[in-house]
């Protein structure tokens, strides 16, 4: 289970709350403030909400769940004792009377919510905010995560049967004192490995018109990783010059179905598809 799912699962444990003798659920405290309550959603449960005259309460549903849509609605048992407003996925209600105990019903295109509004007794903390955790949404998220992991493993297994692409077919001409100790490319990046005690020359890419352009790259240990491949490179240090030709250069590079050059990794987009760069 990944960290996000673990956190959500832990949240479920924390907000299950208590169940009364009649099956009524008292939402649990979300954090350190007892006014802020959370509950695991179950359409067959009634949720107890403590109110106090002069205080308002907001109930926030899942993102995308609409209270004021054509297939939605809400109602309070004693409408004369309450002021009610709603927008998008939230509803706010505030008692107008001191004794306003009643029920409150919210129906959306996805779910039905039943709330029991009870006045807070002395020493009890009224609820100012109520949100829900949705097991069906968590299950869907877990299934999507498992699907992405399965696809990633399948791609890795498929690629494991093929040797990693490593082109070492290069020719050099000039001052070989500048020659790297190893040189290869993987179809996307070119790797110049130098001894740690050597001065590293400047690396240029030779353009089709004969001009030279400085390459972009980064150091990885004793290897200069150029963020490209090229037909010709030129290395310069002081008066020394070394020309390098890539005998297997292809302008379009190599097909990389994993979307990454890091062994044992697969790059996936949020929708679970591989991203070929």
Secondary structure, DSSP 4 states (H G I P E B T S, - for coil): --HHHHHHHHHHHHH--EE-TTS-EEPEE-SS-TTEEEEE--TT-EEEEEE-TT-EEEEE--TT--SSSTT-EEEESSGGGEEEEEETTEEEEEESSSS--EEEEEE-SS-EEEEEEEEPPTTPPPPSEEEEE-HHHHHHHHHHHHHHHHHHHHHHHHHHTSPPP-B--EEEEE-GGG--SEEEE-SS-EEEE--TTSPPPEEEEEPTTS-EEEPPEEEETTEEEESS--SEEEEEETTEEEEEEETT--TT----TTS-SSTT---B-TTS-B---
